Amino acid sequence: MKKEYLDKIMDADLVLIGIGSEFEKLRYRCEEKAIEALNELNDLLNGKNYFVITTCTNNILKESGFRNDRIVSPCGNLEVKQCTKACKGSLQELTDEEIQHIRKRADSDGEFHLGVCAVCGAPMTLNNVYTSEYDEEGYLNDWKMYTKWLQGTLNKKLCVLELGVDMTFPNIIRWPFEKVAFYNQKATFIRVNEKLYHMSEELKDKGIAVNKQSIDWITENDI
């Protein structure tokens, strides 16, 4: 990461980070290079007031050492299972054994079984947005903490860092980040993306568009 970007991150009072699809090429497989990049980013944020929102469902952020109370995953993650019929009260945390089983089966394109719902007897499935009856209750507490944190960024020196976010779920990161940066007069917006790096006209004076794959951008050594 170049010094000019490092300076903007380090100079900010708060840092808002969005992690997108470039960190999740295969849904349940965490690639070594992506982990390395996030480890570097986590080290950089040591001591900073930050929050991370991600569309990834592969737990890559928590495996990189980011604080659990500073992460929100609106698309779900690899920690919770739910009833396929979304029965109320069916959410359960996955065991370590189940997580390892899922990884092995996903890597080989196989199926995996997570037991049955204690309420209705239907099969259990992963609690994420790719489930047909996605139970959003699993992330709502984290979302409340995120929105409360976000309210405290107004009129603060904020660095908005968007990494590898595509247009699959633009209402989660891409559009809200643009809105946050637009209304905060002290904000700097850095958008890094291999393809969708363009900055809106409204943000041209405070936005920086980086045409680069976000994992490579973090790990490049050209300071």
C-alpha positions as CSV (number, residue, x, y, z in Angstrom):
1,M,0.0,0.0,0.0
2,K,1.4,3.4,-1.0
3,K,2.3,6.0,1.6
4,E,-0.2,8.5,0.4
5,Y,-3.0,6.1,1.3
6,L,-1.4,5.0,4.5
7,D,-1.2,8.6,5.6
8,K,-4.9,9.2,5.0
9,I,-5.9,6.1,7.0
10,M,-3.6,6.9,9.9
11,D,-4.6,10.6,9.9
12,A,-8.3,9.8,10.3
13,D,-10.1,9.8,13.6
14,L,-12.3,6.9,12.5
15,V,-12.0,4.3,9.7
16,L,-15.0,2.7,8.0
17,I,-14.1,-0.4,6.0
18,G,-16.1,-2.4,3.4
19,I,-14.9,-5.8,2.4
20,G,-16.4,-7.2,-0.8
21,S,-16.4,-10.1,-3.2
22,E,-12.7,-9.9,-4.1
23,F,-12.0,-11.5,-0.8
24,E,-14.4,-14.4,-1.4
25,K,-13.7,-16.0,-4.8
26,L,-15.0,-19.3,-3.4
27,R,-17.7,-18.9,-0.8
28,Y,-16.2,-21.2,2.0
29,R,-12.5,-21.3,1.1
30,C,-10.3,-18.6,2.6
31,E,-7.4,-18.1,0.2
32,E,-3.9,-17.6,1.7
33,K,-3.2,-14.3,0.0
34,A,-6.5,-12.8,1.1
35,I,-5.7,-13.8,4.7
36,E,-2.3,-12.2,4.4
37,A,-3.8,-9.0,3.1
38,L,-6.3,-8.7,5.9
39,N,-3.7,-9.5,8.5
40,E,-1.7,-6.5,7.2
41,L,-4.8,-4.3,7.3
42,N,-5.6,-5.4,10.8
43,D,-2.1,-4.6,11.9
44,L,-2.4,-1.2,10.3
45,L,-5.6,-0.5,12.2
46,N,-4.1,-1.4,15.6
47,G,-5.2,1.4,18.0
48,K,-7.6,3.0,15.5
49,N,-11.3,3.4,16.0
50,Y,-12.7,1.4,13.1
51,F,-15.7,-0.7,12.0
52,V,-15.8,-3.3,9.2
53,I,-18.9,-4.3,7.2
54,T,-18.6,-7.2,4.8
55,T,-20.6,-9.1,2.3
56,C,-18.4,-12.1,2.6
57,T,-19.8,-15.2,4.3
58,N,-16.6,-17.2,4.8
59,N,-15.5,-15.8,8.2
60,I,-12.3,-14.5,6.6
61,L,-12.3,-11.3,8.8
62,K,-12.5,-13.1,12.1
63,E,-9.8,-15.5,10.9
64,S,-7.6,-12.5,10.3
65,G,-7.8,-11.2,13.8
66,F,-10.3,-8.4,13.5
67,R,-12.3,-7.7,16.6
68,N,-15.6,-9.5,16.8
69,D,-17.3,-6.4,18.2
70,R,-16.2,-4.3,15.2
71,I,-17.5,-6.6,12.4
72,V,-20.9,-6.9,10.9
73,S,-21.8,-9.5,8.2
74,P,-25.3,-8.8,6.9
75,C,-25.0,-11.6,4.4
76,G,-24.4,-14.2,7.1
77,N,-21.3,-16.1,8.0
78,L,-19.9,-19.6,8.7
79,E,-20.8,-19.6,12.4
80,V,-24.6,-20.0,12.5
81,K,-27.1,-22.4,11.1
82,Q,-30.9,-22.1,10.7
83,C,-34.0,-24.1,9.8
84,T,-34.6,-24.2,6.1
85,K,-38.1,-23.0,6.9
86,A,-36.8,-20.2,9.1
87,C,-38.6,-21.3,12.2
88,K,-38.4,-18.7,14.9
89,G,-35.8,-19.7,17.5
90,S,-34.0,-22.2,15.2
91,L,-30.7,-20.3,15.0
92,Q,-27.8,-22.2,16.4
93,E,-24.0,-21.7,16.5
94,L,-22.1,-24.2,14.4
95,T,-19.6,-26.5,16.2
96,D,-15.9,-26.5,15.2
97,E,-16.5,-30.0,13.8
98,E,-19.4,-28.8,11.7
99,I,-17.3,-25.9,10.3
100,Q,-14.4,-28.1,9.3
101,H,-16.9,-30.6,7.8
102,I,-18.4,-27.7,5.7
103,R,-15.0,-26.6,4.5
104,K,-14.0,-30.0,3.4
105,R,-17.3,-30.7,1.6
106,A,-17.3,-27.3,0.0
107,D,-13.8,-27.7,-1.3
108,S,-14.8,-30.9,-3.0
109,D,-18.1,-29.5,-4.2
110,G,-19.9,-32.1,-2.0
111,E,-23.0,-31.7,0.1
112,F,-23.0,-31.3,3.9
113,H,-25.7,-32.0,6.5
114,L,-26.2,-29.9,9.6
115,G,-28.9,-31.9,11.4
116,V,-32.6,-31.1,11.7
117,C,-34.6,-28.2,13.3
118,A,-35.7,-28.9,16.8
119,V,-38.9,-26.9,16.2
120,C,-40.3,-28.5,13.0
121,G,-37.9,-31.3,12.0
122,A,-36.9,-29.7,8.7
123,P,-33.2,-29.8,7.7
124,M,-30.9,-27.2,9.0
125,T,-28.8,-25.0,6.7
126,L,-26.2,-22.2,6.8
127,N,-27.6,-18.9,8.0
128,N,-26.6,-16.7,5.1
129,V,-28.2,-14.7,2.3
130,Y,-27.8,-17.7,-0.2
131,T,-30.4,-19.6,1.8
132,S,-33.9,-19.3,0.3
133,E,-35.5,-18.4,3.7
134,Y,-32.6,-16.3,5.2
135,D,-33.2,-15.5,8.8
136,E,-31.7,-12.1,9.3
137,E,-31.9,-12.2,13.1
138,G,-28.4,-13.7,13.1
139,Y,-26.7,-10.4,12.4
140,L,-29.1,-7.8,13.8
141,N,-27.3,-7.2,17.1
142,D,-24.0,-6.5,15.2
143,W,-25.9,-4.2,12.9
144,K,-27.2,-2.2,15.8
145,M,-23.7,-1.7,17.0
146,Y,-22.6,-0.7,13.5
147,T,-25.3,1.9,13.1
148,K,-24.6,3.4,16.5
149,W,-20.9,3.7,15.6
150,L,-21.8,5.2,12.3
151,Q,-23.8,7.9,14.0
152,G,-20.7,9.0,15.8
153,T,-18.7,9.6,12.6
154,L,-20.6,12.8,11.5
155,N,-18.3,15.8,11.5
156,K,-15.3,13.6,12.5
157,K,-12.3,13.1,10.3
158,L,-13.4,9.8,8.6
159,C,-11.5,7.6,6.2
160,V,-13.9,5.4,4.2
161,L,-12.0,2.4,2.7
162,E,-14.0,0.3,0.2
163,L,-12.1,-2.9,-0.9
164,G,-13.2,-5.1,-3.7
165,V,-17.0,-4.4,-3.5
166,D,-19.1,-5.3,-6.5
167,M,-22.7,-4.6,-7.3
168,T,-24.2,-7.8,-6.0
169,F,-25.5,-6.2,-2.8
170,P,-25.0,-2.4,-3.5
171,N,-27.4,-1.4,-0.7
172,I,-25.1,-2.9,1.9
173,I,-21.8,-1.2,1.3
174,R,-21.4,0.6,-2.0
175,W,-24.3,3.0,-1.9
176,P,-24.4,3.6,1.8
177,F,-20.6,4.3,1.8
178,E,-21.1,6.9,-0.9
179,K,-23.8,8.6,1.1
180,V,-21.7,8.6,4.3
181,A,-18.7,10.2,2.5
182,F,-21.0,12.7,0.8
183,Y,-22.6,14.1,3.9
184,N,-19.4,14.1,6.1
185,Q,-17.4,17.2,5.1
186,K,-14.3,15.8,6.7
187,A,-14.4,12.4,5.0
188,T,-12.0,10.8,2.5
189,F,-13.2,8.0,0.4
190,I,-10.8,5.4,-1.1
191,R,-12.4,2.9,-3.5
192,V,-10.2,0.0,-4.6
193,N,-11.5,-2.3,-7.2
194,E,-10.1,-4.2,-10.2
195,K,-13.1,-3.3,-12.3
196,L,-15.7,-1.2,-10.5
197,Y,-13.4,1.5,-9.2
198,H,-15.1,4.5,-10.7
199,M,-16.1,7.4,-8.3
200,S,-19.4,9.2,-8.6
201,E,-19.4,12.8,-9.7
202,E,-20.6,14.0,-6.3
203,L,-17.5,12.5,-4.6
204,K,-14.9,13.5,-7.2
205,D,-13.3,16.1,-4.8
206,K,-13.0,13.8,-1.8
207,G,-12.9,10.4,-3.5
208,I,-9.9,8.4,-4.7
209,A,-10.5,5.7,-7.2
210,V,-7.8,3.0,-7.4
211,N,-8.0,0.7,-10.4
212,K,-6.4,-2.4,-8.7
213,Q,-7.3,-5.7,-7.3
214,S,-7.8,-4.9,-3.6
215,I,-5.8,-7.8,-2.2
216,D,-2.8,-6.9,-4.4
217,W,-3.2,-3.2,-3.4
218,I,-2.9,-4.0,0.3
219,T,0.1,-6.3,0.0
220,E,2.1,-4.4,-2.6
221,N,5.4,-3.1,-1.1
222,D,5.9,0.3,-2.8
223,I,5.8,2.7,0.2
